[in-house]
């Protein structure tokens, strides 16, 4: 493990960095993927036809806020060497917003939307900031495997939060509680686990970057640095192509992650407990995929690994579309798990190689901007398709596959070595 780390980085610090993935994955697993999304549609929105569209629209608002703020927030963090401080603020916001979801009962649409927007905006901001530490703690030749450590540990964190929720749901249902009674408790459990599991990150992870601006420069330096990046955009054409690729394939991933529980409920007839078991197993396969492919990409190559996983995503779409019953759908879900861990780990590692060392948070902010834009595009495409087709979720999942095809086509134009030379010449 030590041979994979940058000089001066200890194993416990790398573990502390990866523990943030462990901590925040419970939020996406329980709130976005497995529990609160289906609860929002079925209980908060009362099962109305517009429920799925309302859910995807709420997420779109939160992602739009990340899109508008991410590069400027990253530029500010680089200028003032305050990635860790901003990460703490975003963590507190996400924990508080997740706990606030416990107040969203039947019909409480405004409360649910408010706290989803707050928690998901803070989650997205923190996700970009923690990723910006990756090139500082990993050696260049091992950035894929170190990224994989974080993603795999993250899925285990998702398993912990989901397992705790599943245990509580089983106990609550056995005594006759309804979703309106047990889902709020799941939100509190998720918020608490996020807060506790993130403590090692703030205790052990070091801020290695140096301030790039005078202490009294304020926010204006962030705008100046971002304006400089826009002016030099042509110099980073491989990064721009990869961000376009990311926009496409992450749109497909976002649709799957955001709407998996809804698809399982509406198209497959899964119960809440069946859905939780499904997502539990998918998190396990995703952890294995992230860990295994983290090593594969350092040997096979980051771009080749990503191409392989995008082909896997197309296989998943075909299986889910063809599934008439649980067995084939379970297979599709676990193919998605393997590909999810691999593709997300590879994407983060590629950005780490294409980002200039003195502007990591800013460039990871651009990556976050593309990811969050895709998080609007993919789920909104799915939500609009299901609405316009009177609830045809099979058609919606089939259209999702087109995003992976576009991603493969754009990826063919990315030259990683040329992009790395441009980054080091900053």
N, C-alpha and C positions, 0 to 999 in steps of 0.2 A: 504493500500500500504506500509506504513512504516514497518509493521510487516514482510514484505517479504524481507526487505533490511538488509544488514549486519550492525553491530554496527558502528555508525559514518557516515553512508551514508544517505544523505538527499534526499527527493523526487525529488528535482530539479536536483540533480546530476544523479539520475536514468533516469529521463526524458532526460537529456542531452546525456547520453549514448545511449538511444533508438533513439534519434534524428539522430544519425549517420546512423542507419538503414534506417530512413526516407530519409536522404540525398542521400545515395549511391544507393538506390533501383531504382531511376530514371534512372541511367546508365544502369542497367541490363534490365529494362523494355523497354526502348526506343531503346537502341543501340543493345543489344544482342537478345531480344525477339521479339519486335514488329515492328520496323521501319528500322533500318539500315541494319539488316541482309537480309531482302527481297530486300531492295534497292541495297545492294552489289551484289546480284545475278542477279537482273533484269536490273539494270542500269550500275553499275560500271563494271560488267562482261558481260554486254550486253545480258543477257539471255542465255549464252552459256551452253552446257551440263556439263561443268566442273565447273560451277559457285558455286554450293552447296559444292562440294569438296574443291574448293579454299577457301570458307568461313570457313569451318570446319578446314581446314589445318592452316589457319591464327590464328584461336583461339587456335589450338593445340600448335603453337609456343609460344604464350603468356602463356599458362598454363604450358608448359615445363619449362619456365623461373621461374615461381612460384614454381614448384616442386623442382627445383635445389636450390632455395634460401630460401624457407620458413622456414625450421627448423633452418638454420644458422642465419637468420634474427631474428627469435624468441629467439634463444639462446643469441644473442647479446643484444636484448632488455631486457631480464631478467638479464643478467650480469651487464648492465649499467643502469637499471631502466629507459629506454627511450622509452617505448611503445608509449607514446603520441607524442614524437618528430618524431619518425619514421612514425606514423600515419599521421601527418601533411604533411610530405614529400610525402607520397604515395597519399594523397588527392590532393595535388597540381599537381602531375603528371597525375592523372586520369582526373582532370578538364581540364588541358591543352591538353591532348590527345583527349578528347571528343570534345573540341572546334576545334582541328585540323581536325577532320573528316568532318568539313564543307568545306574543300578544296577538298574533294574526289568527283569529277564529273564523268561523263561518260568516261570510259576507263582509269581512273586514278587509276589503280590497285595497283601500288607501294605505292602511298600516302595513300590509304585506308588501306592497309596491315600494313604499318608503324604505323599509329595512332591507329589502332585496337590493335596491339601488345602492344604499350606503355600504352594505357588507360586500357586495360584489365589486364596487369601485375600489374599496380599500384592498380587497384581495388581489385584484389585478395590478394595482400599484405596487404592492408588496412583492408580487411574483416577478415583476421586472427588476426590482431593486435587488432581490436575493440572487437572481441570475447574473447580475453584474459583478458579483464576487467570484464567479467561476473561473475566469481567466487569471485571477490573482492567486488562486489556491492550487490550480492544476498545471502541470507541465504541458507544453504545447502538444507533445505526442501522446498525452494521456487524457486530453480534455474530454474525449468521448466516454471513457470508462468512468471518470469522476462524475460527469453529468449523469451517467447511468446509475451510479451509487445513489445520487440524490433522488432520481425518479423512482428507483426501486424501493428505497426506504419510504418515499412518499406514499406509494401505493399500500405499503404495510400500515402507514398511519391512517390511510383511508379505511383499511380493514378494521383497525381498532375502533374508530368512530362508528363505522357501520355495524360492527359486531356488537358494540355496546347498545346501539339503537335497536338492532334486531333482538337482542336479549330482552330489552325493556318492552318492545312492541309485543313479543310473545307473551310476556308476563301480563301486560296490560290487557291484551285481547282475551287471555284466559279468564280474567275476572270481569269481562264484559265492557271494557272501556272502548270508546269510539276513537277514530282518528283525530277528532277535534280535542281529545283529551291526551292522547299519547304523543302526537307529533310535536306539540310545544315542548314537552320534556326532552325529546330528542334534540331539539334546537339548543336547549340549555346544556345538554351533555356535550354536544359538538363544540359549543363556544368554550366550555371549560377545558376540554381536552386540547383545543388549539392554544389556549393561553398557557397551560402547563407545559406542553411539549415544545413550545417555542423558547422557553427559558434558556436552554443551553446555547442557543444561537446568540442571544444577547449577552450572555456571560462569557463566552469563549471566542466568538468570531471577532477578528481584528479589522479595523478600518485601515487599510494600507495605502489608500490613495492620498495624494498630497493636494492641498488647496491650489486651484488654478487661478484664483482671483483674490483681490484684497478682501479682508474680513467685512468691510463696510459696503461692499459692492451691491449687496441686496439681490433682488430678483432680476434686475436689468441685465446682469451678466448672462443669465440663462437664455434670455432672448437673443443676446448678441452671439452666443455660442451656437445656438440653434440656427440663426440666420447664416452663420458661417458654414454650417453643415449643408444647408440648402444651396448655398452658392457653390459648393464643391461637389454637388451630387453626382456629376458626371464621372468624377474620380472613383467613386465607389459603385460602379455599374454592376459588379457581380453581387454586391450586397443588395442593391435595389432589385435585381432579378430574383435573388433568393427571397426577399421580402414579398415580391409578387407571387412567387411559388408558395410561400407560407400562407399568404392570404387565401389562396385557393384550397390547398389541402387541409388547412386548419378549419376552413368553413365546413368541410365535410365532417371532420372530427368533432367540431363544436355541435353540429346537428345531432350526431350520434350520442355524445355525452349528455347534452342538455335534454334530449327527448327519449332516451332509452327507456326510462321508467314509464313514460306516457305510451310509447309504442308497445311495450310489454303489456300494459293495462288495456289499451284500446284495441290493438290488433291481435294479441295473443291471449287475452283474457286472464292474465296473471293476477293473483291476489297481492296485497301489499307485502306479505311475508315471502311469497315466491319471488317477487321482484328484488327484495332485499337479499335473498339467498343468491340470486343471479348476479347482482352487482358485487356481492362479496367474493364470488368465485372469479369474476372478471378482474377485480383488483388484484387477486393473487396471480393470475396469468399476466397481468400488466406489469407487476413487480418482476416476474421472471423475465419478461420480454425486455424491460428496461435494463436489467442487470446483464443479461446475456448479450444483447445487441450493443451495449456500451463497450464491451470488449471487441465485439465483431467489427464495429465501425472504426476502431483504431487500427485494425488489421486490414479489413476489406476496403475501407475508405468511407468517409462520411456520406458522400453523395450516392455511392453505390448502395450503401445500407438504406438510405432514405428511399431510393427507387424501389428496392425490394419490399419495403414496408408499405409503400403506396399501392403496389400490386396486391399486397395482402388485404388492404382496405377495400379494393375493388372486389376481391373474393368475398369479403364479409358482406358487402352490399348485396351481391348476388344471392348469397345464402339466406340473408334476412328477407329479401323479397320473395324467394321461393318457399320459405318456411310456411307450412300449413298447420304445424303443431309445435309443441315445445322442443322436441329433440333437435331438429335442425336449427331452431332459433338459439338454443343453448350453444350449439357449435359455432354459429355466427357470432354470438356475443363473446366467446372466448378467443376467436380469431381477432376480433376487435381489441380485446385486452392485450394480446401479444403485440399487435401493431401499434396500439396507443402508446405503450411504454417505449417502444423502439423509436417511433417517429418523433415523439416529443423530446426524447433525450438527444437524438441526432440533430434536431432543429436548434436546440439551445447550444450544442457544441459548435455547430457551423457558424452561428452568430458570434460566438466567442472567438473564433478564428478570424472573422471578417471585421471585427470591431477594433479601432485604434486603442492602444493601451491606456492613453490618457483621457479617453472619452467613452469608457465602458458603459456607464449608467445611461448616457445619452443614446448610444446606439442600441443598447438593450431596450431602451424606451421606444425606439423606432420599431424594434421587433415586437414589443408589446402592443404597439399601435396596430401593426398588421394583424396580430393574433386577435385583438379585441374587435377590429373591423370584421374579421372573419367570423367572430362570435356573434355579430349582428347578422351578417350575410347568410350564413348557413342555417341557423335556427329560424330566421325570418322566412327564408325560402321554404323550409319545411312547414312552418306554421301557415303560411299563405296557401301552399299547395293543399294541405289537409283541409283548410277552410273552404277554398274554392271548389274542391272536389268532394265536398260533403263528407269529410272525414276519411278519405282514402289514404291511410297511412302507408300502404304498400307503394303507391305511386310516389309519395313524398320521399320515402327512403331510396327509391330507385333514382330519382332526380339528384339526390345527394351524391351519388357516385360520379356525376359529371365533374364535380369539384376535384376529385382525385385524378381524373384524366387530365384536366387542365394543369394541375400541379406537376404531373409527370412531363408534360410538354414544355413548361417553362423551365423546369429543372435542367433540361438538356442544354440550356444556354449558360449555365453557371460554371465558371472556371474558378475553383477554390484556390489554386496556387496563385493565380493572378490577383484575386481578391485579397489574399493574405499579404502579398507584396504591397498592395495599395494601403492596407491598414498599417503595416509597419513603417511605411514612408510618411506617416502623419507627423 
